[in-house]
């Protein structure tokens, strides 16, 4: 007897879907990618042929109407996340949607109208990687003592005016694109929500997008997040977690290479240069495949997803507060 699989439809030929997520879904034991849709039928057919996908549609509506599709992966530009997710959900499709889930928390709240029984999740694949699970285990064990500070950096360079990340009116900019990852890391490792944030934001004079931002978030009880994100500086990423007994770091926290081992370190500060830190090697995996498998298991009714609509709304509230602080130059409540 073969194991049941859910049948996925891919919404658009966006690069992240074609290069990373769709091939990863195809590796999920409980998944099969059955269709892809684009507003350009020829592009959909070419993408389907390239990835070995049976069906190709020239409209999103055709994909939603396909009775043989169980779930939709939505990697469209940010302004289309909520409307297309709702359209798919109302057609009875389960939806895995790329982050950030919306342009604001108010828009994200519309997702509360997703019909009962439809599985939904915002696609923060990092939360399914073994290195994040192991780091949380270490924190919960008390080895680091009381967690006081999380420091994160996520930067890259993208100067293409045609790239959606550089188009302010559809949700471009660094905070939306990559600043959401340090926010997710702090919420995941503190296991709580921040009460207020303050930000310093510098915008590209031509694009109007935030190209450099530094943010502090107050998680209460003496716990702080500080992070920097940028779309126009040297590529780099890190997450460091400081406790009263030790510091821990995820070496490649966000773009962990698919199917390669990763590492985290734990350092009690015996050597200032970190040379005496303990290094743990985590098994190879594709975090996008892990995410797809967890989603498929939820659709099949075999396991509940740990994250849903309310988690996505909570994340957007933090982003809203960051932009509010940018405007006022003061702390903003979350």
C-alpha positions in Angstrom: 0.0 0.0 0.0 1.4 3.4 -1.0 1.5 6.2 1.5 -1.1 9.0 0.8 0.3 12.2 -0.7 -1.2 15.6 -1.0 -1.3 17.2 -4.5 0.3 20.6 -4.7 -0.4 23.5 -7.1 2.3 26.2 -7.5 1.0 29.7 -7.8 3.3 31.6 -10.3 6.7 31.0 -11.7 8.5 33.2 -9.1 12.2 32.5 -8.7 12.0 31.3 -5.1 9.3 28.8 -6.1 11.1 27.5 -9.2 14.7 27.4 -7.7 14.1 26.3 -4.1 10.6 25.6 -2.8 9.0 23.6 -5.6 12.0 21.2 -6.0 12.0 20.8 -2.2 8.3 20.0 -2.1 8.9 17.3 -4.8 11.3 15.7 -2.3 8.7 15.5 0.5 7.6 11.9 1.0 4.0 13.0 1.4 3.8 15.4 -1.5 3.5 15.5 -5.3 3.5 18.7 -7.3 0.7 18.2 -9.8 0.3 21.7 -11.4 1.6 25.2 -11.8 -0.1 28.4 -12.8 1.0 31.7 -14.3 -0.8 34.6 -15.9 1.3 33.7 -18.9 0.3 30.2 -20.0 3.5 29.7 -22.0 5.7 30.5 -19.0 3.6 28.0 -16.9 4.1 25.3 -19.5 7.8 25.9 -19.7 8.2 25.8 -16.0 6.1 22.6 -15.7 8.2 20.9 -18.3 11.5 22.0 -16.6 10.4 20.6 -13.3 8.5 17.5 -14.5 5.0 18.9 -13.5 2.0 17.4 -15.3 -0.4 20.4 -15.5 0.1 24.0 -16.5 -2.5 26.7 -16.3 -2.6 30.2 -17.8 -4.5 31.7 -14.8 -4.6 31.3 -11.1 -8.3 30.8 -11.1 -7.9 27.7 -13.3 -5.6 26.2 -10.7 -8.0 27.0 -7.9 -10.8 25.3 -9.8 -8.8 22.1 -10.3 -10.6 19.4 -8.1 -7.4 17.3 -8.1 -5.3 19.9 -6.3 -5.2 19.7 -2.5 -2.8 22.5 -1.5 -1.5 25.7 -3.0 2.0 27.2 -2.5 1.8 31.0 -2.9 5.1 32.8 -3.6 3.6 35.9 -5.3 4.7 39.4 -4.4 3.7 40.6 -1.0 0.7 42.6 -2.0 -0.9 39.4 -3.4 -0.3 37.2 -0.5 -3.6 37.8 1.3 -6.0 38.1 -1.7 -4.7 35.0 -3.5 -4.5 33.0 -0.3 -8.1 33.8 0.5 -9.1 33.0 -3.1 -7.4 29.6 -2.9 -8.8 28.9 0.6 -12.3 29.7 -0.5 -11.9 27.3 -3.3 -11.2 24.6 -0.7 -7.4 24.6 -1.1 -5.0 24.4 1.8 -2.4 27.2 1.5 1.3 27.6 2.3 2.1 31.3 1.7 5.4 33.0 1.6 6.4 35.6 4.1 5.7 38.3 5.0 2.1 37.3 5.1 0.7 40.8 4.3 1.4 44.5 4.0 0.1 45.2 7.5 -1.5 43.4 10.4 -4.9 44.8 9.5 -4.6 43.1 6.1 -3.4 39.9 7.7 -6.4 39.8 10.0 -8.5 39.2 6.9 -7.0 35.6 6.9 -9.3 34.9 9.9 -11.9 34.4 7.3 -10.2 31.3 5.9 -12.9 28.6 6.0 -12.8 26.1 8.8 -10.9 23.0 7.9 -8.5 24.7 5.5 -4.9 24.4 6.7 -2.9 27.6 6.4 0.7 28.5 7.3 3.1 31.4 6.6 6.2 29.9 5.1 9.0 30.5 7.6 11.0 27.4 6.6 13.7 28.2 9.2 11.5 27.0 12.0 11.6 23.4 10.6 15.4 23.2 10.4 17.1 20.9 13.0 19.5 23.7 13.9 16.6 25.9 15.2 15.1 22.9 17.0 18.4 22.1 18.7 19.0 25.7 19.6 15.6 25.9 21.3 16.5 22.6 23.2 19.7 24.2 24.5 17.9 27.3 25.6 15.2 25.3 27.4 17.8 23.1 29.1 19.1 26.2 31.0 22.6 25.7 29.7 22.7 29.4 28.6 21.2 30.6 31.8 18.5 33.3 31.5 18.3 34.6 27.9 18.9 38.3 27.9 19.7 39.4 24.4 19.4 38.1 20.8 21.5 39.9 18.2 20.9 39.2 14.5 22.1 40.4 11.1 20.7 39.7 7.7 22.0 41.6 4.7 22.5 41.3 0.9 22.8 43.6 -2.1 20.1 44.0 -4.8 20.1 47.1 -7.0 17.7 45.8 -9.7 14.8 48.3 -10.1 12.6 45.6 -11.6 13.0 43.3 -8.7 9.9 43.1 -6.5 12.1 43.7 -3.4 12.8 47.1 -4.7 9.2 48.2 -5.4 7.8 50.0 -2.4 4.2 50.0 -3.5 3.9 46.2 -3.5 5.7 45.6 -0.2 9.3 45.8 -1.1 12.2 46.7 1.2 14.5 45.0 3.6 12.3 44.9 6.7 9.5 43.0 4.8 11.9 40.7 2.9 14.5 39.8 5.5 13.9 41.8 8.7 11.0 39.4 9.4 13.5 36.6 10.0 15.2 38.1 13.0 11.8 39.0 14.3 10.8 35.3 13.9 14.0 34.2 15.5 13.4 36.3 18.6 9.7 35.2 18.9 10.8 31.6 18.5 13.7 31.6 21.0 12.2 33.9 23.6 8.8 32.1 23.1 7.0 35.3 23.6 6.0 38.5 21.9 7.6 42.0 22.1 5.8 44.9 23.7 7.5 47.7 21.9 10.1 48.5 19.2 12.3 51.4 18.1 13.9 51.7 14.7 16.3 53.6 12.6 15.6 53.3 8.9 17.4 54.7 5.9 15.6 54.6 2.5 16.8 54.4 -1.1 16.2 57.8 -2.7 15.0 56.2 -5.9 13.2 53.1 -4.9 11.6 54.5 -1.7 12.3 51.2 0.0 14.1 50.7 3.3 17.6 49.7 2.4 19.1 49.8 5.9 17.4 49.3 9.2 18.4 48.8 12.8 15.8 47.7 15.2 15.5 47.1 19.0 12.6 45.2 20.5 11.6 44.9 24.1 10.4 41.4 25.1 10.0 42.3 28.7 11.7 40.7 31.8 15.0 42.2 30.7 15.0 40.5 27.3 16.0 42.4 24.1 16.3 41.8 20.4 18.6 44.0 18.3 19.0 43.4 14.6 20.2 45.0 11.4 18.9 44.2 7.9 19.9 45.7 4.6 19.3 45.2 0.9 22.4 47.2 -0.1 25.3 46.0 2.0 27.7 43.0 1.9 25.8 39.7 2.2 25.9 38.4 5.8 23.7 36.6 8.3 24.0 35.6 12.0 21.9 34.9 15.1 23.6 35.2 18.5 21.8 34.4 21.7 23.3 35.8 24.9 22.4 34.3 28.3 23.7 34.8 31.9 25.8 31.6 31.6 26.8 31.3 28.0 26.3 32.5 24.4 25.1 30.5 21.5 25.2 31.1 17.8 23.6 29.7 14.7 26.3 29.9 12.0 24.0 30.1 9.0 20.6 30.8 10.5 18.4 31.7 7.6 19.7 30.4 4.2 21.1 27.1 5.5 22.4 25.2 2.4 20.1 22.4 1.3 21.3 18.9 2.1 24.5 20.1 3.8 25.4 19.9 7.5 25.2 23.0 9.6 26.7 24.1 12.9 25.8 25.9 16.1 28.2 27.0 18.8 27.9 27.3 22.6 30.5 29.5 24.3 30.9 30.1 28.1 33.4 32.9 27.4 36.5 31.0 28.6 38.4 32.5 25.7 37.4 36.0 24.4 38.0 35.0 20.8 35.6 32.1 21.1 38.2 29.5 20.3 37.1 27.3 23.2 33.4 27.3 22.2 31.7 23.9 21.8 30.7 23.3 18.2 27.7 21.0 17.3 27.2 19.7 13.8 23.6 19.3 12.7 22.4 16.7 10.1 22.0 17.7 6.5 18.5 18.6 5.4 16.5 20.8 3.1 14.5 23.1 5.3 12.0 23.7 2.5 11.4 20.0 2.3 11.0 19.7 6.1 8.4 22.5 5.9 6.5 20.9 3.0 6.4 17.6 4.8 5.1 19.1 8.0 2.4 21.0 6.0 1.5 17.8 4.2 1.2 15.8 7.4 -1.2 18.5 8.7 -3.3 18.3 5.6 -3.4 14.5 5.9 -4.6 14.9 9.5 -1.6 13.2 11.0 -0.1 16.1 12.9 -1.1 19.6 13.8 0.8 22.6 12.6 2.4 24.7 15.3 1.8 28.0 13.4 -1.3 29.4 11.8 -3.1 32.6 11.1 -2.7 34.2 14.6 1.1 33.7 14.5 1.3 35.4 11.1 -0.8 38.3 12.4 1.5 38.7 15.5 4.5 38.9 13.2 3.0 41.6 11.1 2.2 43.6 14.2 5.9 43.8 15.0 6.6 45.0 11.4 3.8 47.6 11.7 5.4 48.9 14.9 8.8 49.2 13.2 7.4 51.4 10.5 5.5 53.5 13.1 8.7 54.1 15.0 10.4 55.1 11.8 7.8 57.8 11.3 7.8 59.1 14.9 11.4 58.5 15.9 10.2 57.1 19.2 9.3 53.7 20.7 6.1 52.2 19.2 3.9 49.7 20.9 3.3 46.3 19.3 
